[in-house]
Amino acid sequence: MSKINTLSAGYKSHPSKIRSSNNRPSVVKSPTIIDAADLAEKIKIWHIDGNLSTEGLNYLITTLQKIL
């Protein structure tokens, strides 16, 4: 009988020849600093303009209190 050639057969018969290298530099993310006063002003404007409802504002307050 003839031997069946499959992709897995190559991996199983020569595991030492399979090599990978990770040449990519590690990614270091520095946190973005957000100005709290600016954010508060934006939230006020959103609420005044009607883009943020009172219910949505209360949800934000509740969520922020949970964080602290």
C-alpha positions in Angstrom: 0.0 0.0 0.0 1.1 3.6 -0.6 1.5 6.0 2.2 -1.2 8.8 2.4 0.4 12.2 2.2 -1.4 14.8 4.4 -0.4 18.0 6.0 -0.6 16.5 9.4 1.8 13.7 8.4 4.5 16.3 7.8 4.0 17.9 11.2 3.9 14.6 13.0 7.1 13.2 11.4 9.3 16.3 11.8 8.3 18.3 14.8 11.8 19.7 15.3 11.7 21.4 11.9 8.6 23.5 12.7 9.8 26.7 14.2 8.2 30.0 14.7 9.7 33.2 15.9 8.0 36.2 17.5 10.0 39.2 16.2 7.3 41.7 17.0 8.0 44.2 19.8 5.7 44.0 22.8 3.0 46.6 22.8 2.9 48.8 25.9 -0.3 50.9 26.2 -0.1 53.9 28.3 -3.5 55.1 29.7 -5.1 58.1 28.2 -5.5 60.8 30.8 -9.0 62.4 30.7 -9.6 65.8 32.2 -12.5 65.3 34.7 -13.6 69.0 34.5 -13.8 68.8 30.7 -15.8 65.6 30.9 -18.2 67.1 33.4 -18.7 70.1 31.1 -19.4 67.8 28.1 -22.0 65.8 30.2 -23.7 69.1 31.2 -23.9 70.2 27.6 -25.2 66.8 26.5 -27.9 67.0 29.2 -28.8 70.6 28.3 -29.0 69.8 24.6 -31.2 66.8 25.2 -28.6 64.3 24.0 -28.5 62.8 27.5 -31.7 62.1 29.4 -32.1 62.5 33.2 -32.4 58.7 33.3 -29.1 58.3 31.5 -27.5 60.8 33.8 -28.7 59.0 36.8 -27.3 55.7 35.4 -23.9 57.4 34.9 -23.9 58.6 38.5 -24.9 55.2 39.8 -22.1 53.5 37.7 -19.5 56.0 38.9 -20.5 55.5 42.5 -20.0 51.7 42.0 -16.5 52.3 40.7 -15.5 54.2 43.8 
